[in-house]
């Protein structure tokens, strides 16, 4: 691939099209910080779906946040407002929006047949396969001629206002053990709900921790089912928090036990220890990423079965990657993390 041409001398107004999923947003934060280093005096705005946009208000490198309303609406909203657009998603729709908006410079991976819509396009290098998605986003920047730093930083600092809102929701009954039994992508990513209940009861009782359950509105029935099966009733906040409030709650945990999910990545970014059960997804690419001044240790529990990672939404066979992860194993890992002072 030929070396990209020198970047234009003026890119005073940058638009970053954000990824669509919360976990991907966290893993792309080092790329956003690299953009800020390359354009320290430019205005940097983020265009993001409503479900994830609020998180960028906790990212100091971002000057403004816009909510995406679809390609046509986005094109109209940003027309004439930016010199360059950086596309973190791989979709054709994201490239079409900034092309229709007439943004002069449009940069991203040349995937999904969208290459002709971009002024600078990078190829996906083989070296990023099997590594954290942090490196995937940064490789795109390098591929269009930008500099990336040696130490990627995917950390988040919880704003004091958000922390106060989390404190108000939890009350003063902690310390708190977090439980995140859902996962938006599908049931193949989810450890068994009855095992979440049993593990939380054991860890909470032995460590003297109260249990709080987090998740989105669609996961509320799952949370209620788990809560009904627990000996000590948890605080159930699934479906009751805004994204800012969720961040505030997560920032006050001692430990989160979770599936591979958006809240897992946010908790890791906040520097709160995470114990994650992995099954269908590739742990090498989407494990919690410890970085920055608030880095904390994290652990994965997984069973090395031949069909994992399959990356499917639903298991077509017997869900062995999750069924073979027992309650005792998760409890032992959580207690060891707490005993070592990691949580």
N, C-alpha and C positions, 0 to 999 in steps of 0.2 A: 504494500500500500504506500503511495507516495506521501511524503511529509506534507502536513497541511500548510497552507499559506500563512504568512504572519497575520496575527489578529488585527482587526481594524483599529486604528489609533484611538477612536472614540467609541465607547460603549457606555455612555453615562447613565442609561436607564436599562436595567436588566430585569427580565421577567423569568422566573423559574417555575416551570410547570411541575407540580409536586406529584409523587406517586399517589396511588389511590387507596392503599391500605396502610393502616396505622403502623404496623411493624416495618413496612418498607420506608415510610417517612423517617422513622428513627434511624434506620440503617443508611439512609441517604444524607443524614445531617453532616457527616464529614465532607461530602461533596459540596454542600451549601457553604461550608466554612472555607473550602478551597476556592470557591468562586469569590467569596469576599476578599480573600488574600490576593487574588488576581486582579480584582477591581475594587481597591480599598476606598476610592472616592466616589464610586457610582452608587446610585440608588438601586436597591435590590428588593424587588417585590416577589411574593410567592402567590401563584394561582393554584388553589387546592380545593378538593371536594369539601362540602360542608362538614362531613363527618370527621375530617382530620385537620381542617384549616386552623382551628383554635390552638393546636399545639405549637404552631410557629410563633405565636405571641410570647412564647417562652424562649425563643431563639434570638439572642442579641444581635446576630449578624443580619437579621431580616428587618428591613425598614417598613414594609407594608404587607398586608395579607388581603387577598381577594378570593372570594368564593367562586368556584367553577359552577356554571349552570348549564353546561353542554356546549358543543363546538360552535354553534351559531351564536348563542348568547355571549360566549367568551370572546369570539372574534369581534363582535360589536363593542364589547366592554373595553377591550385593550387596544383598539385601533388607534394608531397615532400616538400611543403613550410610551412606546419602548423602542430602543435601538436594537436590542438583541433578546432572543428567547432561548432558554436552555431547557430541553425536554428530558426530564428524568424517566417518565413512563416510555414504554416502547410502542405505544399504540399509534395507529394511523390517525385516529381522531384528534389526538393532541397536536400532531403536526399540521393537520388540516386547519385547526382553529387559528394557529399563529400565522399560517400562510394566508388564510383569508383575511386576517387582520392587517396584512401588509407589513409585518415587522421585518425590517431589512435583513437582519441576521438571525438564522434559525439553526440551532445546533442540537445534535443528538445522535443516538445510534441509528444507523440506516436499516432498521428492521421493519417488518410488516409491509414491505413495498413502499415505504414512505420516503425513500432516498431522494426522489426528485423534488420533494417539498422542502428539503433542507439545503442550506447553503454550506454547512459543514457537517459531515457525517463520519462517524467512527464505526469500525468493525468491532464485533465482540471478540476480544482476544481469548485464545484457548487457556491462557494462564489464570483467568478468573474462575474457570469452572472448578467446582469443588472447594471454593473459598467463600468466606463471608460475603454477602451482597454488598457490604461496605466497599469492597474492592471493585465490584462490578460498576457501581456508579462513578467511582473515581477514575476507572480506566476509560470511561467515555470522555471525561474531561481531558485526560492525557491524550486521547486519540484525536481531539480537535485542536491540540496545541497548547493547552493550559498546563500550568504547574500544579502538582499535588504535593502535599507535605508528607514527611516521612512517618508521622505519627497521627493517624486518623483519630478524630475526636467525635464520638457519637453521644456525648454526655448531655444531660439536661439539668438545669437548676430550677427547682420548683419555685415559682413566684410566691412571695409571702402571702399575697391575697388568696392564691389557690390553696396554700398550706392551711390557712385559717379556715377556709371552707371545708377542707378535709377534716380538720379537727372538729368542726361543728357537727359534721355528719357522724363522726365516730364517737364523740363524747370523750370522757376521761376514764373509760373502763379498761384501757389497754394494759400492757403492750399487746400488739396485734400481730396475728398470723393471717396472711392473706391467702385466699383460695380463689383460683380462676379456672373453673371446670369447663368453660366453653371454648370454642374456636370457630370463627366465622366461616372458614373455608369449607368445613364439612365434618361429619362424624368420624372419619378415619383419623383425624388429628386428636381425638378426645380419649383420654383415659376413662375407665369405667366410673360412672358417677357414684356407685356404692363404695368404690375404693377411695375416692376423694373423701367421702363422708367418714370412713373408718380411719383413714390416715390423719385427717384433721382432728378428729376426736382424740386420738392417741397423742399426737404431737402437742396439741393445745393443752391437754390435761397434764402431761409430764413436764412441759416447759413453763406452765403457768401463763399461757397466752390465750387471749380471746381471739375468736375466729371471725373474720369478715369476708363475705363473698362478694366478688366484683364481676362485672360483665355487662353486656348490652341488653336492651329490652327483649330481644328475641331469645335471650338465654335465661330470662327470669323463670319460666317453668322448670327448667333444669335446676336452677338454684333452689327453688322452693322444694323440689323433690329431694335434693340432697339434704337440705336443712331439716326436712321432716324425718330423715333417717339418722340424724345425729343425736347422740346422747345429750350433748351440751348445745343448746340452740345458738347458732351464729347470728351475727348482724348481717342481714341480707341487703346489699346495696345494688344488686344487679338490676339494671334498667332504671335506676334512680339518680344517676349522676350525669352531669354534663362532662365533657372531656376535661375541662379545667378541674372540676371537682374530683374526677377519677384520679387525675395526676396528684391532687392534694391528698387523697386517701392513700394512694400507693406510696407517697413520700413518707408516710408515717408508719409503715410496716417494719417489722423485724425481719420477716422472710415471706416470700411469695412462693406457693406451690401451684404450678400452672401447667397447662398445655402450651404448645408452640402457638403463640398468639400475639396480637398487638399489645395488650397489657403486659405481657412478658417483656417485650422490648422496651416499653416505657419504664417499667420498674428497673430494669438493668441500667438504662440511661440515667436514672435518678441516683444510681449508686446503692440501691437496695439489693441484698442478696436474693438470688432466684434459684429455685430448684424446679427444673422443667422436665416433664415426661415427653419424650419424642417417640413417634411411631412412623407415620407415613411420610413425613417431610424429611428433607436432607439436613441433618444436624450440622454439616460442614458449612452450609450456605446460610442457614437461618437461626443458628444458635444465638443466645444473648451475647452481646458484644461489650466487653468490659474495656472502658477507655476513659481518658480524661481525668481530671482531679478527683472525681467522685467514684472512681472505679471500685467495684466490689467483686468478690469471688462468686462464681456461679457454677452450678453442677447440672449435668444432664443425666437422666436415667433412661436407658433405651435397651431394647433387646435386639441383638444382631441376627435377625432372621433373614433368609435369602431374598425375600420379596420387598424388603425395606431398604431405601426409601422408594415407594412407588409413586408418591405425589398425587394420589387419587383422592377425590372427595369422600367416596364411600368405599369401604373394603369389600371386594368381590368374593372373598373367601371367609376365613374365620377370625380375622382381626388379631392374629397371633402376636403381632408386634406390640400390642397393648395388653392383651390377655396374659402374656408371660411376664409382665411387670407387676410384681406382687406388692401388697400393702406394706409388708414388713421391710421390703427393700427401700421404699420411698421414706418410710418413717425413720429407718436407720440413717439414711443420708441426711434428712432434715435435722435429726438430733445431733449428728456429728457436726453439721455446720453451726448449729447453735452452741454446742459445747466448745468448739474451737474459737468462738467469738466472732465468726464470720457474719453472724446475724444478730 
